Amino acid sequence: KLKFTHYFKKGGKEKIMKLKWSQYNIYIPINGSRKLFIFNTLTRGIASIDIEQDFDFQKRPEEYGEKDSIEKLTNLGMVVDYNIDEELLFRYFFNKWRYDKTHRGFIISLTSLCNFSCSYCYESYKDKSNRNQMMTELNWTKLFKFLEKSVSEESVKSLNIAFFGGEPLLNYEVVLKAAQDLRELAVLGVKVDTTIITNGSLLNKERAKEMSNYIDSIQFTLDGIPSDHDLRRPYKNGQGSFKDVFKNLVNSVKLFKEVFLRINVDEDNYGVIPELIIYLKKYGLAEKISLIGFSLPPFLK
Ligand code: SF4
């Protein structure tokens, strides 16, 4: 255990600092074990720590831990300088991102149609009166011109594009054209980062190979082990989709720079999520997926 004041390196120099627990920490005890998860909602840092019986976060951080552990928690934003106003820090991060003119981000919906019928979906493919359900190549060309103009006229250094739907791969030719066109912006000195958010069912080997040349990352969704996923995310004809999505996920981790997995969690499926993680581990995917994100299904947001 350390004394109230704590020595650690800041800006290359050893400094004495008084510390506190971040107000953005969420503490999650693991039943029946001496472990506890900490999640910081500001930095999105996550850590698991071993706790002693009397570990209750009432005392300041430096009173509990070893210097190394405190440093690690500091790097994750879970332990902060005692004098920091974290609400101000939050506003600083938020406004810096909001008013940053060097960066632009767009979410582009290429279709509102989908081949799935997820139990919680709100997309307008259910609305038969909507006639503008597919982005045409002509409309993409107009949008690309707008993007090109806005990045060349302003001081934009990086551009993030997320292709979205419905199921964007139902409009495969336009997605591919869009991803290829966006690469051209590199000649203007703009760093372009593209991602596609897909249900994963239409991404066969050939398409994955072709797309991975132009798209940096891809996001799949699985809502549980096969039986649970199939109940929540079936094809429109009622057939289960897990088998196809999983096969395509296995291919994609070999091809794309980054693969993300979204898991929609609610009161119906939270109990089966650990089984899904074990399933992913069994097939060697847990380590290959760059990020597993847990979200509320769209209608619960
Ligand atoms: S895959 Fe997405 S768009 Fe399609 S039905 Fe499911 S939630 Fe809706």
Residues whose N, C-alpha, C, O or C-beta is under 5 A from the ligand:
A	BS01	SF4	C114 F116 S117 C118 C121 E123 G166 E167 N199
